[in-house]
Amino acid sequence: MPHPQARSVAVIGLGSMGLGAALSCLKAGLDTYGVDLNPQALEKLRQAGAVQAAARAHDFADRLEAVLLLVVNAAQVNSILFGEDGLADRLRPGTAVMVSSTISAQDAKAIERQLLAHQLVMLDAPVSGGAVKAAAGDMTVMASGPDEAFEKLQAVLDAVAGKVYRIGSEIGLGATVKIIHQLLAGVHIAAGAEAMALAARAGIPLDTMYDVVTHAAGNSWMFENRMRHVVDGDYAPKSAVDIFVKDLGLVTDTAKSLHFPLPLASTAFNMFTAASNAGFGREDDSAVIKIFSGITLPEKRGDA
């Protein structure tokens, strides 16, 4: 017999994608709650019609049927769920927890074990698509977990995703697919930055180089999206350099566990790490181009 779909959901982590996911849940008619430390994000969600938005979920945990976690890493997931006065102790047995952070398969399995001890159901469900697709309810979800989790979270998945890939029943498979995806994303950004840096060195206007690539075979989604930031001289973070230091670190750790060489991903990891070490860690990940010396990059219009 199918499990009833959750209609009451808390989105924890109202960053660029989390806020979009929460707004998509509201548009789908779900009873939506929001949790974040950013008062501006909380107020935006309240104005959109959230049932409640607060710095933590404790006051409404017993009303939830589902939780969607869109925080940065496994440490934050563990702190929220199992830290001092953790949320897992306050959720009703049977609540479905959708973990959509980019984490390792090992971390996903460890989180599942702890959730099961609290009689909670987990879906290992990393996401991709960025802020625009999150706000449109059009994210891509790479999910693995038991049938019960998929059934309970069906309404949430319908609200936030344009495409749901059901990878399998084993927790950790979704996490691994996302890590492999991030290998490509990181390498594409790094390669795009290298190409644009070479163009700058050769004296080719970067807006011209960008236009050529985005209308030719060398284009990729990441080049088109991120190298636009370089052309505009705008490094306000949509996804920061340090996010890719973390994600490509997970890629290399996964490869080590499988005894598998990743020469391109290792180079990209070193490039992002160099950018972070140079002080660009909190800038947009396109700022990896700043590791190249001897070039002049466009400046944001209106900057002093």
Salt bridges, closest charged atoms under 4 A:
GLU43 OE1 - ARG46 NH1 3.11
ASP85 OD2 - ARG56 NH1 3.35
ASP85 OD2 - HIS58 NE2 3.55
ASP85 OD1 - ARG90 NH2 3.04
ASP89 OD1 - HIS118 NE2 2.97
ASP147 OD1 - ARG166 NH2 2.50
GLU148 OE2 - LYS152 NZ 2.98
GLU151 OE1 - HIS3 ND1 2.79
GLU170 OE2 - LYS109 NZ 3.35
ASP211 OD1 - HIS215 ND1 3.41
ASP232 OD1 - ARG228 NH2 3.05
ASP234 OD1 - LYS300 NZ 3.96
ASP247 OD1 - LYS246 NZ 2.75
GLU283 OE1 - LYS290 NZ 2.60
ASP284 OD2 - HIS229 ND1 2.86
ASP285 OD1 - ARG226 NE 2.68
